[in-house]
């Protein structure tokens, strides 16, 4: 996310965390499911 928006990883992570805080638990769960299904996150992965 940081590289596609031109921001660093820290800023991108902070922005993502802020967005997730505004979601309801149901929406947050759906965001996680979508991240796994799209391959953005892998089980047991340590990040990029």
TORTOR-627121 format. One record per residue: residue number from 0; z, x, y of N, C-alpha, C in turn; residue in one letter. Coordinates in nm, 3 decimals. Atoms other than C-alpha are relative to their C-alpha. Example, Ala and Ser with C-alpha at 12.3 -4.5 7.8 and 13.67 -1.06 7.14 Angstrom:
BEGIN
[0; [0.000; 0.089; -0.119]; [0.780; 1.230; -0.450]; [0.000; 0.090; 0.120]; 'A']
[1; [-0.006; -0.082; -0.119]; [0.714; 1.367; -0.106]; [0.073; -0.077; 0.109]; 'S']
***
This chain:
BEGIN
[0; [0.000; 0.082; -0.119]; [0.000; 0.000; 0.000]; [0.000; 0.087; 0.125]; 'X']
[1; [-0.008; -0.085; -0.118]; [0.088; 0.277; 0.243]; [-0.131; 0.067; 0.034]; 'X']
[2; [0.125; -0.069; -0.029]; [-0.242; 0.457; 0.203]; [-0.109; -0.095; 0.047]; 'X']
[3; [0.104; 0.094; -0.044]; [-0.454; 0.146; 0.249]; [0.028; -0.054; 0.139]; 'X']
[4; [-0.032; 0.051; -0.134]; [-0.269; 0.043; 0.566]; [0.015; 0.113; 0.100]; 'X']
[5; [-0.013; -0.113; -0.090]; [-0.247; 0.394; 0.708]; [0.144; 0.036; 0.031]; 'X']
[6; [-0.142; -0.030; -0.020]; [0.133; 0.399; 0.689]; [0.051; 0.085; -0.115]; 'X']
[7; [-0.059; -0.082; 0.105]; [0.353; 0.634; 0.491]; [0.066; -0.086; -0.106]; 'X']
[8; [-0.063; 0.073; 0.111]; [0.517; 0.538; 0.163]; [0.133; -0.060; 0.040]; 'X']
[9; [-0.131; 0.051; -0.041]; [0.859; 0.498; 0.324]; [-0.016; -0.125; 0.084]; 'X']
[10; [0.022; 0.115; -0.086]; [0.732; 0.262; 0.592]; [-0.056; -0.117; -0.080]; 'X']
[11; [0.058; 0.106; 0.082]; [0.528; 0.067; 0.337]; [0.106; -0.063; -0.089]; 'X']
[12; [-0.108; 0.051; 0.085]; [0.828; 0.035; 0.105]; [0.098; -0.085; 0.079]; 'X']
[13; [-0.091; 0.075; -0.086]; [1.049; -0.080; 0.390]; [-0.062; -0.135; 0.038]; 'X']
[14; [0.071; 0.123; -0.036]; [0.788; -0.336; 0.496]; [-0.003; -0.097; -0.118]; 'X']
[15; [0.004; 0.085; 0.120]; [0.754; -0.465; 0.139]; [0.138; -0.059; -0.027]; 'X']
[16; [-0.137; 0.049; 0.023]; [1.133; -0.494; 0.105]; [0.035; -0.110; 0.100]; 'X']
[17; [-0.026; 0.103; -0.101]; [1.153; -0.691; 0.430]; [-0.071; -0.130; -0.036]; 'X']
[18; [0.074; 0.120; 0.039]; [0.885; -0.930; 0.308]; [0.065; -0.070; -0.118]; 'X']
[19; [-0.062; 0.059; 0.119]; [1.056; -0.980; -0.028]; [0.130; -0.072; 0.035]; 'X']
[20; [-0.125; 0.065; -0.040]; [1.385; -1.067; 0.147]; [-0.022; -0.140; 0.055]; 'X']
[21; [0.026; 0.131; -0.060]; [1.220; -1.363; 0.319]; [-0.046; -0.103; -0.103]; 'X']
[22; [0.049; 0.092; 0.103]; [1.095; -1.513; -0.009]; [0.115; -0.070; -0.072]; 'X']
[23; [-0.097; 0.069; 0.085]; [1.278; -1.769; -0.217]; [0.003; 0.072; -0.135]; 'X']
[24; [-0.003; -0.066; 0.131]; [1.389; -1.648; -0.562]; [-0.122; -0.032; -0.086]; 'X']
[25; [0.118; 0.038; 0.078]; [1.101; -1.842; -0.722]; [-0.123; 0.077; 0.046]; 'X']
[26; [0.115; -0.073; -0.052]; [0.844; -1.681; -0.492]; [0.011; 0.149; -0.029]; 'X']
[27; [-0.022; -0.141; 0.030]; [0.998; -1.337; -0.543]; [-0.035; 0.030; -0.146]; 'X']
[28; [0.032; -0.016; 0.142]; [0.972; -1.382; -0.920]; [-0.150; -0.002; -0.020]; 'X']
[29; [0.146; 0.010; 0.014]; [0.608; -1.484; -0.887]; [-0.067; 0.127; 0.052]; 'X']
[30; [0.056; -0.125; -0.053]; [0.538; -1.173; -0.676]; [0.013; 0.113; -0.101]; 'X']
[31; [-0.022; -0.103; 0.102]; [0.686; -0.951; -0.948]; [-0.095; -0.021; -0.118]; 'X']
[32; [0.091; 0.032; 0.111]; [0.488; -1.127; -1.222]; [-0.143; 0.039; 0.037]; 'X']
[33; [0.135; -0.033; -0.046]; [0.168; -1.088; -1.019]; [-0.021; 0.151; 0.005]; 'X']
[34; [0.010; -0.146; -0.006]; [0.239; -0.716; -0.963]; [-0.020; 0.058; -0.139]; 'X']
[35; [0.016; -0.048; 0.138]; [0.277; -0.661; -1.338]; [-0.136; -0.038; -0.056]; 'X']
[36; [0.128; 0.046; 0.055]; [-0.028; -0.869; -1.430]; [-0.119; 0.072; 0.061]; 'X']
[37; [0.111; -0.068; -0.066]; [-0.248; -0.690; -1.177]; [-0.003; 0.150; -0.029]; 'X']
[38; [-0.005; -0.142; 0.029]; [-0.139; -0.347; -1.300]; [0.060; 0.084; 0.112]; 'X']
[39; [-0.062; -0.071; -0.112]; [0.028; -0.258; -0.969]; [0.130; 0.066; -0.044]; 'X']
[40; [-0.124; -0.052; 0.055]; [0.351; -0.204; -1.162]; [-0.013; 0.005; -0.151]; 'X']
[41; [0.001; -0.012; 0.146]; [0.388; -0.082; -1.519]; [0.144; 0.005; -0.051]; 'X']
[42; [-0.135; -0.004; 0.053]; [0.696; -0.142; -1.734]; [0.045; 0.143; -0.029]; 'X']
[43; [-0.053; -0.134; 0.021]; [0.913; 0.168; -1.736]; [-0.059; 0.106; 0.089]; 'X']
[44; [0.064; -0.097; -0.090]; [0.698; 0.331; -1.469]; [0.096; 0.052; 0.105]; 'X']
[45; [-0.087; -0.063; -0.099]; [0.856; 0.566; -1.218]; [-0.063; -0.004; 0.139]; 'X']
[46; [0.067; 0.005; -0.130]; [0.624; 0.478; -0.927]; [-0.108; 0.107; 0.011]; 'X']
[47; [0.110; -0.094; -0.021]; [0.346; 0.681; -0.781]; [0.043; 0.117; 0.081]; 'X']
***
